[in-house]
Amino acid sequence: MPIITFIPDNRPISVVHGTTILQASRLAGVVIDAPCNGAGHCGKCAVRIPPDDLGKLIIHAPHHLSVEKEEAGIVLACHAEIHGDLIVSVPQREERDLQIVTGGVSHTIERNPFISKRYDPATDETIVLGGSTVLTREPGNSASENFGVVVDIGTTTLAAGLIDLASGVEIVSRSALNPQTVYGQDVLSRIRFAADDGGLETLRSSLISEINRLIGEASTEAGIGSGSIYEVIFSGNSCMLHLATGVDPAPLGRLPFNPAIRGGNHLSASSCGLEIAPHGLVWLPPVISAYVGADITAGILAGELHKLSGVTLFIDIGTNGEMILARDGRLSATATAAGPAFEGMNISYGMRAAAGAIEEVSFSPLSDLSLKTIGGGAAKGICGSGLMDLTAELVRTGVIGQSGRFTDPSAGNLPDALASRVQKINGKTLLTLTDVLSFTQTDVRQVQLAKGAIRAGIDLLLQANSTTAEEIDRVYIAGSFGFHLREESLLTLGLLPAEVAGKVTFLGNTAKSGGEMMLLNHTLRSELLELVDSVKVVELAANPAFDRAFMEAMKF
């Protein structure tokens, strides 16, 4: 059996002939990014082997890589079958400096947490209550030590806030990349991975382990013991709630798309694997549908959508485009699969929002393209917000036409600085950003697919409610990714209707801030249950009008 050694981990493992490098890495516990879960589409699982050892591999689908990279020993781990001993160099993941928005809009509420504590001097014990039920008794007076945690479980990122239930103040927040991203960038990839033997447990355990790490770090910084944390709220989309609790998400991937988890209930923290108080609880907020989850329920609460007069469009932009249309308190919801482009995935030089990522792009005929990177250093790649800015600037200047194709620079109608950047290399048109980075026609198409899905969802949601874009009074953009976007870029790309210009507000991480409101006042939870039951769900999967709306929405 071939022996594979992964460096820099220096971790060897024996595998059978025909095992892919990606499969071997997972057996060895070595993390290799594979957002498409080995389908060969994203090209992100590139690793390096000694060029002389290429003969020990059978390589499929090499078209993602240039001849120069192949000759240098770069291969895609998902399509490289092992037939001999190998040393595999795995690139280090750039996730330490990720920009993750942990704060979001919220409103002052009366504090009435579900967990309360009462000291009984007669017995010298502290009674811990969950509502009116006694959860446990603790020796001595610990009534002042009462904490809770809200975890925004995003498809791509995690954000956790440690809350003092006595004061209502967030003491510490922590964030990280969702470790499940290495098994699939979007929910459909993870649903497929969960169907494999051991897949569901792999996804669950990796996620819970990272949540425990975040809670542990927050507790240490706050100077409290994790045993003083009595309730955790999981605020995430429907699929993330299934995976976090070890429930098979398969029903979310097939008609009639009925989630096994509806939320609005408690689970014991120990059954979820959380390392908090022994009698601690996890509360799952109610979900609206298979693809409009608890994170959007939290967003409704944070944005007070059900209390606003007029027409409000609420959109959480990420790998999923979840949206709510609120009209004088009546709510309607839908969701579209935007895909991973907004997270920098499936893009030639795409990366997450970490140091070195291009996050803002602007163009002036006097100064050429201006590229701003996170941290101010040399550009290593481009993240979602930079991608949106770049595409919008290329559309605005005519470098990209309405159809999404690059304009022929020889036509003479492009700004000189940009025309000189448009090149054809090996028959493929691209735009050079730096000496190393470029933006290709395939990348443009990925942006079109992502923005087209969201715009089609907006249009059909409006249509289902007999509402026009002109009637929209305000647009709320939520989510960590959405917080970094610019209204001008969204309008130029056509992701938002032109009629909402000047009406856009960015709310930040409402999944977390809305979850904090639920944590601090448990009476809001019963109100949410009633509210969620009243939401009209517009299903797009079986809507015959979606394909036409999607094709129209792909145009710039």
N, C-alpha and C positions, 0 to 999 in steps of 0.2 A: 504493500500500500504506500502511495506517495506521502511524503512528509512535507507539509507546508509550514514555513516559519514566517510569521507576520512581524515586521518591524515598523516603528520603533518599539512595539510592545515586547518583541523577542519572545513571541508565543507560538510554539510549534503544535501541530496537530496532524494526525494521520487520517487520510480520507481514501475512499475507494476511487478507482479510476472513473473519470467522467463527471466527478463533482465539480461544480463551478467554484471559482475563487470566492464569490459572494456567499455561497452555501457554506464553504469551509470557514469563512470569517465568522459566520453566525454560530457555527458549532464551537469555534474557539473563543467566542465572546469578544471578538474584535469588531469595533464599530466602523462600518463603511456606509456612507450615505448612499441610499438607493431609493430616491423618492418615488420611482415608478414600480418599486418592488420587483425589479428584475425583468421587466417587460422589454428593456432595451430602448426605451423611448427618450429618456432624459439625458443620458450620457454623463451622469454625475458620479458614477461609481468607478471612475478611472483610478487605476493603481499602476505601480511601476514594478517591472521585473527585469532582471538582467537580460539585455537583448539576446545574448547567446542561449538563453533558456526558452526562447519563443517556440522552439521545436517541441517543447514538452507540453504545449497547449494546443487544443483545437479551438480556434476562435471563430465565433459566429458574429454576424452583424457588425463588422468593423467599420461601417460607413460613418459612424459618429466621429471618428478620429482622423486627423490628417496623416499623410504618409510619413511626415517627419516625426509625429508622435509615435506612430506604430514602430518605426525604426529605432526610436529611443526606448522601446520597451513598455510603452503605455498601452494598457488594455482595459477593456470594460470588464469589471469583475463578474458581472451577471452573465456574460456570454463567453467566458473563457473557461473551457473545460480542462481539468488537470489530468495530465498523464505522465507525471514525473515529479521528483523532488523540486521544490521551488522556494525562493526567498521573495516575499511580496512586500513592497514598501507601500504603506498606507498613508495618504496625506493627513495631516492634522486638521481636525474640524475647527472652523472658526466660529465658535459659539460663546466664547468667554465675554466678548464685548458686544453682545447683541443688544440692539436698542428695542426694548419692549416697554410699551406704555402700560403702567400699572395703575394710573389714576384716571378717573372719569367723573363726569358730572353726577351729582346726587343732590338730595334735598334734605333739609333739616326735618327730622322725624322725632316723635316721642320715643324714648328708650323703653322697650318692653321685651327684653330678650327671653328666649324660650328657657334658657338655663339660668337658674337663680340659686343663690346660696344663703343659708340662714344658720347663724351660730346659736347653739343651744347651751347656755352656760350650765344648766342643770346636769348635763351629761358630758360637758366639755367636748362636744362634737359639732361638726359643721355638716348640716344636711344639704345635699346637692339635689336640686329639683329640676326635672324636665317638664315644664308646664306645671301640672299639679301632682305629678308622679315622683316619688322619691327614687332617685337613681342610685345613691349610695350615701354613706355617712363617713366622714373623715375625722380622725382624731384632732383635737385642738381647734383653734379658730383660724380657718383659712377662707373666711367669707370674702376677703378682699382680693383673693386670687381666683379670678373668674375670667377666662379668655376663650375666644373663638377664632376660627380661621375661615376665610373665604378663598377658594381656589378657582380661578378662571382657567378651566381646562380647554385651551384652544387646540385646534387641529395642529398648529405649528408651535405655539408657545404656551407656557404656563406662567401665571402670575398669582402669587399668594400674599394675602394680607393678614397679619396678626392683630386682632382687635381686642382691646380691653372692654369687656362687656359692662363694667361698672361706669366707665367714663364715656364710652362710645368712640374712643379715639383709636385710630390705627397706629400701632406702635412701630411696626417694622413691616416692610414689604420686600418680597423676593421674587425673582423671575428667572426663567430658564427656557431652553428649547425643550419642546415635548420630545422625549426620547423615542417615541413611536415613529418619528419622521424617518428614521433609518429603514423602517419596514414599509413605508408608503407615505407619499406626501399628502394625499387626499383621503377622504373617508371611504371612498369606494375601494381604493387599494388596500386599506386596512380591513375592510369587511372581507375581501378576498383572502388576505393573510390570516385572518382569524379563523377561516374555514379549514386551514391546513392543520395537520396534527400538531397539537401543542401551541398553535398560533395564538389562540385567544389568551392563554395563560402568559405567553411571552409578552403580549401587548399589555395585559393587566399588570403584571409584576413589574415591568420596566417603568410604567407610569407611576404606580404607587410608590415604588422605591424613590423616584425623583421627587414626588410630593413629600414623602417623609424627609428627604434631605432638605427641601426648602423649609419645611416646618421646623426641623431641628436647627437649621441655621438661624431662622428668625427667633426661635426661643432662646438660643444662646445669646444672640445680640441683645435681646430684651432682658436678659438676666432672669428668666423664669424657667421652670421645669415644664417639659411637655405634658406632664401629668396634670397641669393646671389648665389644659385646653380641653374643653368639654363638648364642643360642637364644631363641626366642619361643614361648610356648605360647598357642594360641587356645582359650580356654575359653568356649564359647557353645553355643546350641542348634543343632540340625541345620541349620536354614535359614540361620542366621548363618554357619556354617562354609562352606556352599555359596557364599553371597554374598561372603564374605571372600576366597575362593580362585577366584572367577570361574566356578564350576561351576553349570550350569543347575539351579535348584531345582524345576523343574516336576514331577518325579516325587513331590515331597512333597505336591503338591496334588491328586493323583488316585490312585485305587485302582491297585495294592495298597499305595501309600504306601511305596515302597522308596527310601531315600536313596541317592544316587549316592556319597556320602562315608560311609564307615564309621569312619574315624579309625584311630588306632593306628599312624600312619605319619608320616614326615618329608617336608617339602617344602623346596626351597631358598627362603631368604628373598627372594632377588632375583626369583625367579619370581612371588612374591606381591607384589612391589613394596615390600617393607620396606627402610627405609634403616638397616641395621645392618651388621655385619661382612660383607665381600664373600662369605665362605664360610659365612655364618650360616644357621641352619636354623629352620624352623617345625615344631613338633610338634602334630599334631591328636589330642586324646584320643579314645578310642573312644566312639561314640554307641550308645545302646541301641535307638532306633527313630527313625522319621521325626520324631516330636514329643517324644521324650525324649532330649535331646542330651548333649553333652560337659559342659555346665554341671552336669547332674545326676550324671554320672559323677564329677565333681569333688566334688559334694556328698556322694556316698556315701563317698568317701575322707575328706573333712573330718569328717563326722559318724560315721565308723567304723560305718556301719549294718550292715555284713556281720559285725561282731564282737560286736554287742550281743545279749544274751539277751532273751527276751520279744518283745513286739510294739511296733514303732516305726513311726509314720507320719511321713514326711518330705514336706513340701510347699514348693515354690518358687512363690510367688504373684506373678504379674505379668500381662502380656498373655496369657501361656499359664499354665495351672495344671498344672505337672508334679509328679508325686508318686510316691513309693516306699513300699511296705509291706514292712517287714523283719520276719521272724519267725524268730528263732533262726538268723540268718545266711542264710536263704532270702529272696531279693528278688523283688518283683513290681512292675511299673511301669505307669503310664498317664499320659495328659495330656488336658486339655480346653482349649478355646479360650475363655478368660475374656473376651477383648476388652479395649478400651483404657480402660474406665471407671476401673479402679484407678489408671491413670496420669493421671486428671483429664480425659481426652478424652471426647468425646460427652456431656459434661455442660455445661449452660447456661453456668455460670461456672467451669467446671473449668480447671485449669492444672497444670503440673508443679510439683514441690516446690521452688519458688524463693521468694525474698524476697516477702513479701506474701501468700503462700498460707495459707489457714486449714488448719492441720495437726492441731489438736485441738479437739474440741467436747465440752462437758459441759452439763448442765442441772440447776439447782436451783430449786425453787419460790420461794426467797427472793431469787435473783439473776438469774433469767431465763437465757437461753443465754449461755454463756461461750465466746468464740471466741479461740483462741490462734493467732497467725500466725507464720510463719517470719520471724525478724528483729524481731518485735515491733511492726512498723509497721501502717499501715492495711491492711485486707483488700482485696486485689485480685481474689481468686478462691479456689477451694478445691481442694486436691490430694487424692490418693487416701486418705491416712490420715484427713484431716479429713472426707472424704466418708463413710468407714466409720463414724467416730464419730458424725457427724450423723445418719445413717440409723438407727444403733443407738439413739441417744437418742430419736428420734421413734417408733421401734417400742416402746421401753421405756415411754414415757409415753402411748402409745395414739394419738398423732397420726397414725401410719400403722398400718393394720390388717394382719392376717395376709396378706390378698390383695395388699398393697402400695398400696392406695388411701388417700388422705388421709381422715381422719375428719371428718365435718361438724362444724365448731366450734359450731354452734348447738345441738347435742345437749346441751351443758352438762357433759360428762364429761371435758373436757380441762383441763389447768392453764391458768389465765387468761392467763399470759404467753405461752404457746404458741398458745392459741386466737386471740389477737389478731394473731398473725403469719400465720395461715392465711387467705388471701384468694383471691377469684376475680377475675381480670383478663382481660377479653376472652373470658370463658367458660372460662378455664383456671385450675385450682387450683394454687396455689403457696404456699410458705412464705418470708416475707421474712427474710433474714439481716442485711442492713444496708440503708441507704437505696438502695444500688445493686444488691446481690447478692441473688439468690433461688434457691430450690431447688424444682424443678417436679415434676409428676407423671411427666413423661417421664424426668426424672433418676432418680426412684425406680426406674422400670422398668429403666434401664440398670444400676443397682446389683443389682437382682434377677437380671438376665440373667447378670451376672458371677459373683455369689456362687452362683447356682443351678448354673452350669456346674461350678464347683469342688466344690460339695457333692455333686452327682450323681457326679462322678468318684470322690470319696472313698467314697461308698456302694457303687458298683459294684466298686471295687477291693477293698473289704472282702468283698463278696458273692462275688467270683471266688475269694477265698482262704478262704471258709467261716469268716470272722472277724467278730465283732461289735464294735461300738464299745466295749462294756464291757471287752473284752479288751485294748484299747490301753493300753500302759504309759506311753508318752511320745509327744508330738507335737513335731516339730522344724519350725519355720517358717524358711525361708531366703529370701534375695533382698534387694535393696536396699529394695524397697517393703515387704516383710514385716517388716523390722526396725523400721519406724515404727508398726506396728499394735499394738493392745491386745487382750489375750486376751478381756477382757470384751465388747468390740465384736464380735469374731468369734463368740462364743457367742450373744450376743443376736440377731445377724442369722441365726444358724443356719448360718453357713458351716462351722463345726465342730460335731460332735455334742456335746450337753450332757454326755455321759459323760466327756469329756476335760478337764473343768474342773480347773484346778490342775496339769495335766500338760504345759502348753505352754511350750516354750523357743524363744527367737528366736536363731538362729545367725549372722545377718549374711550377708555375701557369701561363701558357701561355694564359688561358682564360681571366685572368685579365690583364696581360701585353699587350696582343694583343688588348684588349678592350681599354686600355689607348692610344695605337697608333691611334685607330680609333677616339677617343675623341679629340686628339690633332691635327689631320689632316683629315679633312672631305673629301678631294679629294681621300683619300685611299678607302673610302666607295664605290664610283662608280667603282673603279678598282676591289674591292672585288666582287661586283655584277656580273661583267663580268667573273671573275675567277670562282666563284661558279657555274655559268651556264655551264662552260666547264668541271667540275669535272665528271668523270665517276663513277657512283654508282654501287657497287657490292652488290646486295641483297642476303642475306644468308638464309632468312626465307623460301623461296621456292626452295632453291638450293638442288637438290637430293643428292649432294655429301657431304652436311654438316654433316649428321649423321655419316657417315663413318669417315670423317676427325675428328669429335669430339671424337669419341670412340678411335681413334688412338692417339689423342692428350692428352687424359686423362692419358696415361701411363707416368710413371716417367722414 
